[in-house]
Amino acid sequence: MNTPLHIEFRNLEHSDAVEASVRERAEALERFAKELLRCKVTVSAPHKHHAKGNLYHVSVEMHLAGAEIVVNRSPDADRAHADVYVAIRDAIDAAARKLQDHVRVRRGEVKTHAATPDDSFD
């Protein structure tokens, strides 16, 4: 990945395997936007006081010229996020979709619909 990638771990130990998974998946983001300036991925676990069923939270911040795209994957939304690798996959896949949408809009590839006249009733 040519884009600077910063990986941050919160409330969990650094893991080379998790970092490798983030790096591998984040490389795909450059395919969608060559103008990606930097990317930050934060992997966090809930506080240690939970007995079981820890759900991981992953956020992805992408900085482009003139834009910033942030994706947060909430652990409450999906029990599958008890697996850190699933949480990483879901967050980076969502980031890729938002990045693709942003690039399409910037290139003017998004269809615009004709405006309908505002019907006012007296």
C-alpha positions in Angstrom: 0.0 0.0 0.0 1.5 3.3 -1.1 -0.9 5.3 1.0 0.3 5.8 4.6 -1.7 3.5 6.9 -1.9 4.0 10.6 -3.3 1.1 12.7 -4.4 1.7 16.3 -5.3 -0.8 18.9 -7.5 0.2 21.9 -8.2 -1.9 24.9 -6.5 -4.9 23.4 -2.9 -6.1 22.9 -1.2 -5.5 19.6 -1.4 -8.5 17.3 0.8 -9.1 14.2 -1.9 -11.3 12.7 -4.6 -8.7 13.2 -2.3 -6.0 11.8 -1.5 -8.1 8.8 -5.3 -8.7 8.2 -5.9 -4.9 8.3 -3.0 -4.2 5.9 -4.1 -6.8 3.5 -7.7 -5.6 3.4 -6.8 -1.9 3.4 -4.7 -2.4 0.2 -7.9 -2.9 -1.7 -9.0 0.7 -0.9 -6.3 2.1 -3.2 -7.9 0.4 -6.2 -10.9 2.6 -5.8 -9.2 5.9 -5.2 -5.6 6.6 -6.3 -5.9 10.0 -4.6 -6.2 8.5 -1.1 -3.8 10.5 1.0 -3.9 8.5 4.2 -5.9 5.9 6.1 -6.3 5.2 9.8 -7.9 2.0 11.1 -8.8 1.7 14.8 -9.6 -1.7 16.2 -11.0 -1.5 19.7 -12.4 -4.0 22.2 -14.8 -3.3 25.0 -13.5 -2.7 28.5 -12.3 -5.8 30.3 -15.3 -5.9 32.7 -17.4 -7.8 30.2 -17.5 -11.5 31.1 -17.9 -12.9 27.6 -19.1 -12.0 24.2 -16.8 -9.1 23.5 -17.7 -7.4 20.3 -15.0 -5.5 18.4 -15.4 -2.1 17.0 -13.5 -1.0 13.9 -13.4 2.4 12.4 -11.8 3.5 9.2 -10.8 7.1 8.5 -9.8 7.9 4.9 -8.4 11.3 3.9 -8.6 12.5 0.3 -7.9 15.8 -1.3 -10.9 17.9 -0.1 -12.7 15.1 1.7 -12.7 12.9 4.7 -14.6 9.6 4.8 -15.3 7.9 8.1 -16.8 4.5 8.6 -17.7 3.0 12.0 -18.9 -0.5 12.5 -20.9 -0.7 15.6 -20.5 -4.0 17.6 -24.2 -3.8 18.7 -25.3 -4.2 15.1 -23.8 -7.6 14.5 -23.0 -10.4 16.9 -20.5 -11.8 14.4 -18.2 -9.0 15.5 -17.2 -11.2 18.4 -14.5 -12.2 15.8 -12.1 -9.4 15.2 -11.4 -10.5 11.7 -15.1 -10.4 10.8 -15.3 -6.9 12.3 -12.3 -5.8 10.2 -13.7 -7.3 7.0 -17.1 -5.6 7.5 -15.6 -2.2 8.3 -13.2 -2.1 5.4 -15.8 -3.5 3.0 -18.1 -0.6 4.1 -15.3 1.9 3.7 -14.7 0.6 0.2 -18.3 1.1 -0.8 -18.3 4.6 0.6 -15.1 5.4 -1.2 -16.5 4.1 -4.5 -19.6 6.2 -4.1 -17.5 9.3 -3.3 -15.3 8.7 -6.4 -18.4 8.2 -8.6 -19.9 11.4 -7.5 -16.6 13.3 -7.9 -16.3 12.0 -11.5 -19.9 12.9 -12.3 -20.8 9.3 -12.9 -23.9 9.5 -10.7 -27.3 10.0 -12.4 -29.1 13.1 -11.5 -32.9 13.1 -11.7 -34.8 16.1 -13.1 -36.2 18.3 -10.4 -39.9 18.2 -10.1 -41.8 21.5 -9.7 -42.8 22.3 -6.1 -46.6 22.0 -6.0 -47.9 24.4 -3.4 -51.5 24.1 -2.3 -53.3 27.2 -1.1 
